[in-house]
């Protein structure tokens, strides 16, 4: 007797009822797959296999691979939490707070994984570049700069982003010494005055 073929585009009842943790398992698998393989070599099928679900369930929750990628990265940068924490005490010390939050995200293995995928893929893939611009620049740094009410906030945000992304590339992707082994607080101390100047002009 021939098994009835699975209908595409809709999760099976078994997968749909696999529990409230299915979406989280997919995101966790996506973060790992993207970090280890990069954007181009990661597939929805591979994410589904790693999460133990049918590929249709991935499409059901997230749609396209691009949307899975964006969702996997979003957990690392949550503007609703980061922006108030950076701005909360006013302009004084904002460079230090921003540097500490940024490095804190990268130092956490859970939030680091999708960011590795973004940085590794952004140079060669437009989707990754779009995610990087959207989450790191527009949704975080531009909001910080705009709320500070300084001239040319977008330009200042881009300068701050170039500084921090460069550090991330050398420290976490290329693993260049001595930066790769430096204590995070040492990096914050050196970088904070530059970020302060970028974002406030002082």
C-alpha positions in Angstrom: 0.0 0.0 0.0 1.5 3.3 -1.0 1.7 6.0 1.6 -0.3 9.1 1.0 2.1 11.9 -0.1 2.6 14.8 2.3 0.9 18.0 1.3 3.4 20.9 0.7 3.1 24.2 2.4 1.2 23.0 5.5 2.6 21.3 8.6 1.3 17.8 9.3 -0.9 17.3 12.4 2.0 15.6 14.1 4.3 18.5 13.6 1.7 21.1 14.3 1.0 19.4 17.7 4.6 19.0 18.6 4.3 21.4 21.5 4.7 25.1 22.3 8.5 24.6 22.1 8.6 23.8 18.3 9.1 27.5 17.3 11.9 27.9 19.8 13.6 24.7 18.6 13.4 25.9 15.1 15.0 29.3 16.1 17.7 27.6 18.1 18.5 25.3 15.1 18.5 28.2 12.7 20.9 30.2 14.8 23.3 27.2 14.9 23.0 26.4 11.3 23.5 30.0 10.1 26.4 30.5 12.4 28.2 27.3 11.4 27.3 27.3 7.6 26.7 30.9 6.8 23.6 32.2 5.0 24.2 30.7 1.5 24.9 27.1 2.7 22.0 27.0 5.2 18.6 25.7 3.9 15.2 25.5 5.4 15.4 21.7 5.1 18.6 21.7 7.0 17.1 23.9 9.8 14.1 21.6 10.0 16.3 18.5 10.2 18.3 20.0 13.0 15.1 21.0 14.9 13.5 17.6 14.4 10.5 19.0 12.5 9.1 18.9 9.0 10.3 21.7 6.7 6.6 22.8 6.2 6.5 23.7 9.9 9.4 26.1 9.4 7.5 27.7 6.6 4.4 27.7 8.7 6.1 29.7 11.5 8.4 31.9 9.5 7.8 31.9 5.8 10.9 32.1 3.7 14.6 31.5 4.6 15.1 35.2 4.7 12.4 35.6 7.4 13.9 32.7 9.4 17.3 34.4 9.2 15.9 37.8 10.4 14.0 36.1 13.3 17.1 34.2 14.4 19.1 37.4 14.6 16.4 39.5 16.3 16.9 37.7 19.6 20.4 39.2 19.7 19.4 42.8 19.3 16.2 43.7 21.0 15.8 47.5 20.6 13.0 47.7 23.2 15.5 46.6 25.8 18.8 47.9 24.5 17.9 51.5 23.6 16.3 52.5 27.0 19.3 50.9 28.8 21.8 52.8 26.7 19.9 56.1 26.8 18.4 55.9 30.3 21.0 58.0 32.1 21.4 60.7 29.5 24.3 61.6 27.2 27.0 61.3 29.8 28.6 57.8 29.7 26.5 56.7 26.7 29.7 55.5 24.8 30.6 53.2 27.7 27.1 51.8 28.1 26.8 51.2 24.3 30.2 49.4 24.2 29.3 47.3 27.2 25.9 46.2 25.8 27.4 45.5 22.4 30.2 43.4 23.7 27.8 41.7 26.2 25.7 40.5 23.2 28.8 39.1 21.5 30.2 37.5 24.7 27.0 35.5 25.2 27.2 32.3 23.1 23.5 32.2 22.5 23.2 35.7 21.0 26.7 35.5 19.4 25.8 32.6 17.1 23.3 34.4 14.7 25.5 37.5 14.7 28.5 35.4 13.5 26.3 34.3 10.6 25.3 37.9 9.8 28.9 39.3 9.8 30.3 36.4 7.9 27.6 36.6 5.2 27.0 40.3 5.0 29.9 41.0 2.6 28.6 38.5 0.0 24.9 38.3 0.5 22.4 41.2 0.4 19.9 39.6 2.8 22.6 39.3 5.5 23.7 42.9 4.8 20.1 44.1 5.0 19.6 42.4 8.4 22.9 43.9 9.7 21.8 47.4 8.6 18.3 46.9 9.9 19.0 45.5 13.4 22.4 47.0 14.3 22.2 50.3 12.6 18.7 51.5 12.1 16.9 49.8 15.0 19.6 50.5 17.6 22.3 53.0 16.8 20.2 55.4 14.7 17.5 55.5 17.5 20.2 56.2 20.1 21.7 59.0 18.0 18.3 60.5 17.1 17.2 60.5 20.7 20.3 62.4 21.7 19.3 65.2 19.3 22.8 65.7 17.7 23.6 66.9 14.2 23.8 64.3 11.4 22.5 61.4 13.6 22.6 58.8 10.8 26.2 59.6 9.9 27.2 59.5 13.6 25.4 56.2 14.0 27.2 54.7 11.0 30.6 55.8 12.4 29.7 54.1 15.7 28.5 51.0 13.9 31.7 50.8 11.8 33.8 50.9 14.9 31.8 48.2 16.8 31.4 45.9 13.8 35.1 46.2 13.0 35.8 45.0 16.6 33.4 42.1 16.2 34.9 41.1 12.9 38.5 41.1 14.3 37.7 39.6 17.7 35.0 37.0 17.0 35.3 36.1 13.3 39.0 36.5 12.4 40.1 35.9 16.0 43.1 38.3 15.7 45.3 38.6 18.7 45.7 40.4 21.1 42.1 41.6 20.5 40.6 38.2 20.5 41.9 37.4 24.0 41.5 40.9 25.6 39.3 41.3 28.6 35.9 42.8 27.5 36.2 45.6 30.1 39.6 46.6 28.7 38.0 47.0 25.3 35.1 49.0 26.7 37.6 51.3 28.4 39.5 52.0 25.2 36.5 52.2 22.9 34.0 54.1 25.0 35.5 57.6 24.6 35.5 57.2 20.8 31.8 56.1 20.8 31.0 59.0 23.1 32.5 61.4 20.7 30.7 59.9 17.7 27.3 60.0 19.3 27.5 63.3 21.3 30.3 65.3 19.7 32.0 65.6 23.1 
